[in-house]
Amino acid sequence: MPQPPDAVTPMTELLRTLDLERLEENLFRGVSPQVGWQRVFGGQVVAQALMAAQRTTTDDRFVHSLHAYFLLPGDPKVPIVYQVERLRDGSSFSTRRVTAIQHGRAIFAMSVSLQIEEPGFEHQTTMPQVRQPEELMSEKQFQEMFLAQAPEMVKRYWGQKRPVEIRPLNLVHYVSEEKLKPEAQIWVRTTGEVPNERHYQAAVLAYLSDMTLLDTSLYPHGTTIFHPQVQAASIDHAMWFHRPCGLDDWLLYTQDSPSASGARGMTRGSLYTRSGELVASVAQEGLIRKRATE
């Protein structure tokens, strides 16, 4: 039964985009929300490709890593077809290769490895001690205080309703050109309920993992991805899923950028639960090219 219009929220819309249409045994089709952007958000493509891979495995195998390349900008106006290759099904691990196709061309490619649940050695890095999200400015407060004077691109990004709320511990890079350390600590949480099903939880986690990473590589240069003289885009994205996470509370996303060179910036990230459990690790390299000035 169709939901009334007021029941559609950014999170329900995200979950709809993850509920791919099965065209054939290894072929799926996904759509993009029409929010006015010229290209598809990279985290959406990663999440949809992960859902496609997960739907070709048994329910007792869960993603532990993915490695992706963004090849061409995605067109939000037309569906994306996801073709899955079943490379291997072993006794413990399954491997999939997913290609996203639009207009007859590959726009994205990703390898995914899944594993059955197994006991083993355990350790993790310690979550840094930071202020809690309740002590920080909310997105609404940030919008009211800063967006009136912000550039148009910043207004569009921060002004729209999204399925993920972001609360950075430091907002300096949005409102000044101060050169900062290439480090960021950001609380993130979903703005709606995520199904209690690990395949959906992993896909939503992959979706939000693509947020804010490129910005961190620009901190030392006193600029952001919204600056008109910066051309920015994700090139590749890798993620390791360490422990299941219900996504019913805030996660701390710690980020650092060890290097930028050759018009590329590299950033690493760690996602922790509020209680300090390391949920996932992320690495991404992106294009951060200076546009030619006239």
Order of alpha helices (4+ residues) and beta strands (2+ residues): alpha-beta-beta-alpha-beta-beta-beta-beta-alpha-alpha-beta-alpha-beta-alpha-alpha-beta-beta-beta-beta
